[in-house]
Amino acid sequence: MNRLRIAEYHFGNFPNTNLSGFNLLIKRVLSTPVLELVASPSVPLPSTKNEKPFMRWEIQEDQIEVQTPAKLNLYLEVLGKRDDGFHELETIMTAIDLYDLIRIRKLSRDESSEQIRLSCKWITVKRFDKSTSEKRGTVLGTDEPFGDLPTDKSNLVYRAAQIFFSETGIDARVDIELLKLIPSVAGLGGASGNAAGTLMAINRLFGSPVGKQRIFDLTAELGSDVPFFVNGGTAICRGRGEKTTQLRSFAKLHFVVIRPYFGLSTKSVFSKLELPNDVEQLNGQSIQHFGENWKSSLFNRLQEPAIFAAPEIAKIIETLNQSGCIASQMTGSGSSCFGVCESPEQAKTIANQLRSQRIGFVYSCQNLPDFSVPF
């Protein structure tokens, strides 16, 4: 069997690999904490030297598998409150190579009386302490480190499938399996990516009856961050987040991401937000020079109210800065924070150092290029 390392520590990054007929195997390599994905030996594994795609698809006649990434907010300003109760946002988001996996399979009427059958699992891995042989953590599907995963319409994956069937009028049944690696209530957009990936994947599975523009419109009905994941890459998102402008040829970035052992709800963070009178919008010049100096480029208006709700956020950001990151901040409404690194080697080194401090789940990641789904 061919094996590819797909993660460092508890959660991980699916590689540029074919996932047809996959089996998941959790294995601890004592010298380096990893998760491994074991692929069927009948399926060739493409080279991992090439740049990772934004999403990875594998399609069979009655089944499709898709990996959906997380995101980071490099810039987030709240311009004000809208008449509909939402806030007007301006944010620069970039997709990162931390993935969930979704498998959708057509069902016959004999297999299910339900139109949508959804199952969800967290994927974690036991951590071995070499000095004591002590095992820590959890194993595939046996625990819920970030809370319950609903399997009804409160899950955006379920709602995305509902919207597709409502839009097309197709009378069919599907089984959807969601394997979660991206932490929830973390500001990483895991659920939003799941929703976009499900809508695009189920559309392809049934012959692409919905065009890309309509798919984009439907994702806006699912949530503020969901439209971003149709194209991915790096983009400026405005409105509630549904108005996206791609930033082509954006710099390759390397990050250390920490999700603390606690989450923050978006509602609670916004409830503590106090906007100044001098909120400035991004302009062409500021976008053109964005990233030239990361200490001045990174910005998140929600960071201050999040720190008010959870002072530990400030400590995590300071820890990232002291560890050698160029600049650090919180992503989204939290609770995850990230640091920008000079290289993938530096990101991995810092991540390894921070894991020993047990301040949360730690990942080393890079951002991803734009993605185009063949509709």
N, C-alpha and C positions, 0 to 999 in steps of 0.2 A: 504493500500500500504506500501511496505517496502521502507525506505529511507536510503541512505548512504551518508554521507558527502563525497564529492569528491574534495573539494578545500578549500584553505584558501586564501581569497582575490580574485583578479580579475580572475585568471586562476587557473587550478587545476589538481589534480592527480586522474585519474580514479582508483577506487579500484579494488581489486580482485573480480569482480562480473560478473555475467552472464548478457549480454546486449541484449538478444533476446527480440524483441518487445518493446524496450525501448522508453520512452518519456523523453525529457529533460525538467526539470522544474528549473527555476532560482528563488531562494528564499533567502531573507535576514533574518538571525537570528540576532536580534539586539545586543545580547551579544557577538556573534562571527561571523565575516564575513565568509560566506560560499557559495559555489555553491552546489546544491544537484542534484543528479540523481535519478529520480523516476522510478523504474523498475516495469514491469508488475507483479501483485500479483500472476499470474500463474507460474512465474518463480522463483524457490528457489534461494536465494542469499547465496553463500558459505561464510564460516567464513572468516573474514578479519584478523584473528590472524596469519594465515600462511604467509610466506614470499611472497611478491608480485612477480608475474611472469614478465619476461621481456616484453612479449607481451601477450595480452589476446584475444582469438579467440572465436567466436560463429558462428557456421555454420548451415544453414538450406539448404533445397533442392536447392533453387534458389537464396540464399542470404548469404553473409558472412560479419561479422563485426570484425574489428581488431583495437586495440589501439596501437599506435606507440609512443615510448618514445623519450625524448630529450637526449642529452649527454653533458658531460663536458670534457674539455681537462685538465687533471691534469698536463700534461707535453707536451710541443710542441716546437720542435726545427726545424729550417729550415736549411737543410744541404747545399743547393745551388740550382742554377737554372738548369733545365734540357734542353736538346736539343729541346724538344717539346713545350717549353715555360712555362710548369708548374714548380713548385718548388718541390724538393725532401724533404719530410717531415719525421719526426720521432716523433710520438705522443702517449701518453697514454690516451685513452678515456674510460670513464665509462658512462653507461646508467643510467638515473635517472627517478624517478617515476613522471614525468610530461608528460602528454600524449595528443596527438590528437586522434580523432576517425575517422575511415573510414568505410563506409558501401558500399558494392558493390552488385548490384542486376542484375540478368539476365533479359534482355528485349526481347520481341518478336519483329518481324519485324513490326508488326502493331503499337507497342508502340513508335518506334523511327526509323528514317531513317539513323541516325548516328550510327557508330559502338561504339563510346565512348561519353557518355553524362555526363559531370562533373559539379557539383555545389559545391560551397564553402561558408562557413560562419565562421566569427569570433564569438567566444563565450565569452562574457563579462558579467558583472553583475553590476547592480546599487549599488552604495555604499551609505548607509544611515548614516548621521551624527546625532547621538542621541541627541546632544545638540540643534541642530537647525532644525531637521527633514528634512534637506536638502539632496537631492539625487544627487549623483555624478556618472559619468561614463556612461556606455552604457548597453543595454540589448541584449540578444541573437539575433544575426543576424541583428541588426539595425544600426551598425556602423562598421567602419574598423579601429581599433586603431593602426594597424601596416601596413596600406597601403592596396592596392588592392590585391585581390586574383584572379589571372587569371584562366580561365576555358578552356584554349586552350593548345596547345602543349608546351607553355612556362612554364606550370606547370609540375613539375616532376611526379605528380600522373598520369596525362594524358599520359606523355611519357612512364611511366612504363607499362601502359595498352597497349599502341601502340607496345612496344617491345615484350610483351607477345604474342599478336596476330600475329605479324610478325614472331616470332620464331616458333610458333606452326602451323600457317596456319589455325587456327580455325576461322570459319566464324560465328561470334556471335555478339550480341549487349549487352552493359552493361550500367547501370546507376551507377555512383560513387558519393557519397556524402561525402565531407570532412568537418569535424567540427574541427576548429583550436582553440587550447588552447595555444600551444607553440608559443611564439613571433617570428617574422621573423627578418631578418638582425640582429641577436642577438648572433651568435656563438653557438647556442644550437642544431643545426642539425635538426630542425623540418622538413624541406623539404626533407632532405635526409632520415630520418626515414619514412616519408610518402611514398617516392618512393620505399624503400625496402619492407615496409608493403604491399603496393599495389601489387607489383610484386608477393610476396609470397601468398597473399590472393587470387588474381585472379587465380593463378596457382592451389590452392586448390579447388577453386570453380568449376573449369573445370576438376577436377579429377587428378590433379598433373601430367600432361604430361611432365613437365620439372623437371629434377633431381636437387638436391641441389647444386652440383658443378656448373652446368650450370647456375642456378639461381645466384650463387655467381659471375660468370663471367659476366652475364648480368647487375648486379648491378654496376659493375665497369664502364660500358658504360654510366650509368646515372649520376655519379658524384663521387668525391673523397671520401666523407664520407659515401656513400651509402653502400658499402660492410660491414662496421662495424655492421650495423643494422641487418644483416642476423643472426648473433650469439649474438650480444649484450654483456651484461656483462661488463667486463673490458678487454681491449686488447691493445697491442702495434700495431700501424698502421704505415706502412712505404710506400715508393714510393710516389704516390700522395695521399696515404691513403688507397689504395686498397689491400695492402699486410698486412693481419692481423694475429696476434698471440695472442691467448687467454691467459689471466693471470688467471688461475684457483684459486679458493679459495681466491680471493682478499678480503681485509678487508671490512666489512660493514662500510660505511661512511655516514655522515649526513652533509647537506649543507644548507646554506642560499644563494639564488640566487637573484640577482638584475638585471633586464633589465631596463636600463635608458629610459627616454622618447624619446630617439633618437636612431637610428640604425647606424651601420657602414657597408659599403660595403667591401667585401673581396678585391676587386680590388684596392680600394683607400688605404687600409691599406698596402697591399703588395707594392704599388708604393712608399711608404715612408720607406720601409725596407732597412737597410744597414747591411750586414752581416760582422761579424768580421772574422779574419783569423784563429782563433783557435776554430772553431766549433767542439764540441765533440759529438760522438755518444754514445747512451746507450750501456752498456755492461752488462754481466751477474751479476757482483757484484753490479752495480748501480741499476739494476732492483730488485735484491734480497733484497736490503736494502731500496727500494723506500717506502716512507711513514713513516719511522721510525722517521724522523724529518720533519714535513710538511713545516716548514719555509724554509728549504733548498731543499726539494723535489719538491715543486711546481715551475714550470717554464713555461714561454710562451714568445718565441722570438718575437711574434707579439705585445706584450703589449706595448713596447716602441714606435713603430711607431703609434699605435692606440692612445696613450696618446698625441703624437705630433699632431694627427688629431683632437682629442677631449680631452682636458685637464681634463674634468669632470671625465674621467675614473680613473685618479689618486685619485681624491677626493672620489670616491665611494669605491675604494680599501682601502683607509685610514679609511673611515667610518666603513667598515667591520672589520678591525683590531681593531679599538678603541671600537667596540661594544662587543668584547670578542671572536671573532673567532680565532682559533689557527693560521691560515694563510689564505691569500686571494690572488686572482689574477683574471685576465680576462680569459674568455674561448674562444677558437677559434680566429677569427679575430674581436671579439666583436660584439656588445657593452656590452653584459652581463658580469657580474663579480660574483664570488662566494667566500664564506668563508667556511672553514672546521670547523665543530663544534664537541664537545666532545660527544654529545648525541642528540637524537631527541628532547628531552625537551629543551635543550639549543638552538637548531636551531629554534624551534617554538617561544621561548621567544625573541630571537634576531630579528627574522622576524617581530614579532608583534611590537617591539620597532621601527624598521626601517620604517615600513609602515606609522607611524605618521609623519615622516620627508618628505614624498612625494618626494623621490629621484628616483622613478621608480616603476615598478611592482616587488613585492617582494614575494618570495616563500620559503618554507622550504621543502627540498627534501631529499631522500636517494638514494644510488645507487642500481642497480638491478643485480640479478644473470644472468648467461648465459642462453640463450634460445635456444631450439631445436625445429624446426618446423617439424612435421611429414609429410615428403614429400611422 
